[in-house]
Amino acid sequence: MRYLLMIYSQERAGGPPPEDIDGIKSAHCAVMTEASQKGVLLGVEGLKPTSMATSVRMKNGTPIITDGPFAETKEQLAGFYMMECKDLDEAIEWAKRIPTACKGADGCIEIRPIADLPRPV
């Protein structure tokens, strides 16, 4: 089953402290390397800050386009891993290893199964 492991963390102006960047990159690289070697990593991407987001909502059939994220929250979607796991337990084990935030800040990994939608031929 494919799972999307979404990384939520608190954005900081200017990003993480410079002294934390190498450690964060190393931690992500370790997870990506092992997941690739085990054949479960399907994709991984980081996202630009929410200040660069654009939201499109429909109201009475008319699109309304606004700058910024869909919702104001304490934590923002920072990136994701897409993995092929045998079950939710395996996805949870991978999620435990993904760095979610900078020193002293809390974060969260939301795990969602990916729906198998029919593909046009």
HELIX and SHEET records of a PDB file:
HELIX    1   1 PRO A   18  GLN A   37  1                                  20    
HELIX    2   2 THR A   50  MET A   52  5                                   3    
HELIX    3   3 LEU A   88  ALA A   95  1                                   8    
SHEET    1   A 4 LEU A  41  GLY A  46  0                                        
SHEET    2   A 4 GLN A  76  GLU A  84 -1                                        
SHEET    3   A 4 ARG A   2  SER A   9 -1                                        
SHEET    4   A 4 CYS A 108  PRO A 113 -1                                        
SHEET    1   B 2 THR A  54  LYS A  59  0                                        
SHEET    2   B 2 THR A  62  ASP A  67 -1                                        
END                                                                             
